[in-house]
Amino acid sequence: MVLTVLIWKELKENVKAYISFLTIMVIFGMLSVILIYLMPELLPEELKEVFPKPTVIDALREFFENIIQIGGLLTVLIASDAVTREIESNTLEILLVRPIRKEIIPISKFISRTLVIMASIFSAAFIT
């Protein structure tokens, strides 16, 4: 019960960051597929015969490789301010004096950010 409340608190407090994360994931996901699709036109004439025309599988492979790399970097950025924002807004003190286990606070932050990251990756894959 307490964990669910804290997860919802985390999700509501960081809506703008999560929407930005989703937008960046979708944009980079779409750009990676478009780049693979346009690669034959971007290559010089002498290299067009060397490289085969990319397939859908190539585009999907590139998409998931890029999403994992970009998602990892953005995850670090989003997770880096998890506790500092609580300290700055003095809400961590309020949480710590409550009769809840202290381990629940970082667990709720981890779960909420994991949910957002997974939803963003699946949404980016679906939209792309």
C-alpha positions in Angstrom: 0.0 0.0 0.0 2.7 2.5 1.0 4.9 1.5 -1.9 2.0 2.1 -4.4 1.4 5.5 -2.9 5.0 6.5 -3.2 5.3 5.2 -6.8 2.3 7.3 -7.8 3.8 10.3 -6.0 7.0 9.8 -8.0 5.1 9.4 -11.3 3.1 12.6 -10.7 6.0 14.7 -9.6 8.1 14.0 -12.7 5.6 14.1 -15.5 7.5 16.7 -17.5 10.7 14.8 -17.4 9.0 11.6 -18.4 7.2 13.2 -21.3 10.6 14.7 -22.4 12.2 11.2 -22.1 9.4 9.7 -24.2 9.7 12.4 -26.9 13.5 12.0 -27.1 13.2 8.2 -27.4 10.6 8.5 -30.2 12.6 11.0 -32.1 15.9 9.1 -31.9 14.1 5.9 -32.7 12.5 7.3 -35.8 15.7 9.0 -36.9 17.7 5.7 -36.7 15.1 3.9 -38.9 15.0 6.9 -41.4 18.8 6.9 -41.5 19.0 3.2 -42.4 16.3 3.7 -45.0 18.1 6.7 -46.6 21.6 5.2 -46.3 21.8 4.0 -49.9 21.1 7.5 -51.2 23.7 9.0 -48.9 26.5 6.7 -50.0 28.9 7.7 -52.9 28.3 5.8 -56.1 31.3 3.5 -55.7 30.1 2.3 -52.3 26.5 1.6 -53.3 27.5 -1.7 -54.9 29.6 -2.8 -51.9 26.8 -2.3 -49.3 23.6 -4.3 -49.8 20.3 -2.5 -49.7 19.1 -2.4 -46.0 16.1 -4.5 -45.1 13.4 -4.1 -42.4 15.4 -6.4 -40.1 18.4 -4.1 -40.5 16.3 -1.1 -39.6 14.8 -2.8 -36.5 18.2 -4.0 -35.3 19.6 -0.5 -35.6 16.5 0.9 -33.8 16.9 -1.4 -30.8 20.6 -0.9 -30.6 20.2 2.9 -30.6 17.3 2.9 -28.2 19.3 0.8 -25.7 22.3 3.1 -25.9 20.3 6.4 -25.8 17.9 5.0 -23.2 20.8 4.0 -21.0 22.3 7.5 -21.1 18.9 9.2 -20.5 18.2 6.7 -17.7 21.3 7.9 -15.9 20.2 11.5 -16.3 16.7 10.9 -15.0 17.8 8.7 -12.1 20.6 11.1 -11.0 18.3 13.6 -9.5 16.0 11.1 -7.7 17.1 11.9 -4.2 18.5 15.4 -4.7 15.1 16.7 -5.8 13.6 15.3 -2.6 16.3 16.9 -0.5 15.9 20.3 -2.2 12.1 20.4 -1.8 12.3 19.1 1.8 10.0 16.2 1.1 12.6 13.6 2.0 12.5 14.8 5.6 8.7 14.4 5.7 9.0 10.9 4.2 11.7 9.9 6.7 9.7 10.8 9.8 6.7 8.7 8.6 6.4 5.2 10.1 7.4 3.4 7.0 10.5 1.3 6.3 13.3 3.5 4.9 14.1 1.0 2.1 10.7 1.7 0.6 11.7 5.2 -0.6 14.5 4.3 -3.0 12.6 1.2 -4.1 9.6 3.3 -5.1 11.9 5.7 -7.0 13.5 2.7 -8.8 10.2 1.2 -9.7 8.6 4.4 -10.9 11.6 5.2 -13.1 11.8 1.7 -14.4 8.1 1.8 -15.4 8.6 5.1 -17.2 11.7 3.8 -19.1 10.0 0.6 -20.1 6.9 2.4 -21.2 8.9 4.9 -23.2 10.9 2.2 -25.0 7.7 0.2 -25.8 6.0 3.4 -27.0 8.9 4.5 -29.1 9.0 1.0 -30.7 5.3 1.0 -31.3 5.3 4.6 -32.8 8.4 3.9 -34.9 
